[in-house]
Amino acid sequence: MHVVADASPLRYLILIGHIDLLPTLFTQIIIPHAVLGELQRAQTPPVVRRWCNTCLSGVSCARPSSPLPPD
């Protein structure tokens, strides 16, 4: 199953140390570019910004109008 992620769930999963749950629940995680930008703002907690810079494996960035790839 694919999921398009919003900033708040990602942010809080990172903050509580459970971002690793997403790959166990979904085969592909898609983050719109605007959401990624929101997670990288200066006022975002450093742990979240670090995740954006280092742990994007298994996560795709896509435009919201892009169709999901077939299963």
C-alpha positions as CSV (number, residue, x, y, z in Angstrom):
1,M,0.0,0.0,0.0
2,H,1.2,3.5,-0.8
3,V,0.8,6.6,1.3
4,V,1.2,10.3,0.7
5,A,2.5,11.8,3.9
6,D,1.7,15.2,5.4
7,A,4.2,17.1,7.6
8,S,2.5,16.6,11.0
9,P,2.4,12.8,11.2
10,L,6.0,12.6,9.9
11,R,7.2,15.3,12.3
12,Y,5.7,13.6,15.4
13,L,6.7,10.1,14.4
14,I,10.3,11.4,14.1
15,L,10.0,13.3,17.5
16,I,8.8,10.2,19.3
17,G,11.4,8.0,17.7
18,H,8.9,5.8,15.7
19,I,9.4,7.0,12.1
20,D,10.5,3.4,11.4
21,L,6.9,2.3,11.7
22,L,6.0,3.7,8.3
23,P,7.9,1.2,6.1
24,T,6.4,-1.6,8.1
25,L,2.9,-0.3,7.2
26,F,3.4,1.0,3.7
27,T,5.3,-0.2,0.7
28,Q,6.0,3.3,-0.6
29,I,5.9,6.6,1.2
30,I,5.5,9.7,-0.9
31,I,6.2,13.2,0.4
32,P,5.1,16.2,-1.7
33,H,7.9,18.7,-2.2
34,A,5.9,21.3,-0.2
35,V,5.8,19.0,2.8
36,L,9.5,18.3,2.6
37,G,10.1,22.1,2.5
38,E,7.9,22.5,5.6
39,L,9.9,19.8,7.5
40,Q,13.1,21.7,6.7
41,R,12.2,25.1,7.9
42,A,14.5,26.8,10.4
43,Q,12.0,26.6,13.2
44,T,11.6,22.8,12.8
45,P,13.3,20.8,15.5
46,P,16.8,19.8,14.5
47,V,16.1,16.0,14.7
48,V,13.4,16.4,12.1
49,R,15.7,18.4,9.8
50,R,18.4,15.8,10.2
51,W,16.0,13.1,9.2
52,C,15.1,15.0,6.1
53,N,18.8,15.2,5.1
54,T,19.9,11.7,6.0
55,C,17.0,9.2,6.2
56,L,15.0,9.7,3.0
57,S,15.7,6.2,1.8
58,G,12.4,4.4,1.0
59,V,10.7,7.8,0.8
60,S,9.9,9.4,-2.6
61,C,9.3,13.1,-3.2
62,A,6.7,13.9,-5.8
63,R,4.5,16.6,-7.0
64,P,0.9,16.2,-5.6
65,S,-0.5,15.8,-9.2
66,S,1.8,12.8,-9.9
67,P,-0.1,9.5,-10.1
68,L,0.9,6.8,-7.7
69,P,2.9,4.0,-9.3
70,P,1.1,0.7,-9.7
71,D,1.6,-1.9,-7.0
